[in-house]
């Protein structure tokens, strides 16, 4: 795998992580509303 491909994979992984974090934050906020 060359550097360009590697960089692209890293960026994609980063975006996925951020999306997951946003989902978790949203869920936490919803839970706070319920409680």
N, C-alpha and C positions, 0 to 999 in steps of 0.2 A: 504494500500500500504506500503510495507516495504522500508527500506532505500535504498537498492540496486536498486529497481525499480524506486524510486524517483530520485536517482542520474542519472540513465540512461535517464529518461525523461528530466531532467534539461540539460544534455549534448546535447541531441538531439535538444532541444529548442535553445540552444546557437549556435549550428552549423547552424540551420535554420536562425537565426538572422544574423550571419556572412555572409551567402550566400546572404541574402536580401541586406545587406549593400554593398557587392561587386557589386551586380546588379545595385544598385543606383549609385555607384561611376562610373561604366562603362557608364551608361546613361548620367551622368553629363559630362563626358569627351566627349562623342559623341556630346552632345549639344554644348559644347564649340567649337568643330571643325566646326559645322554648322554655328554658329554665327560669 
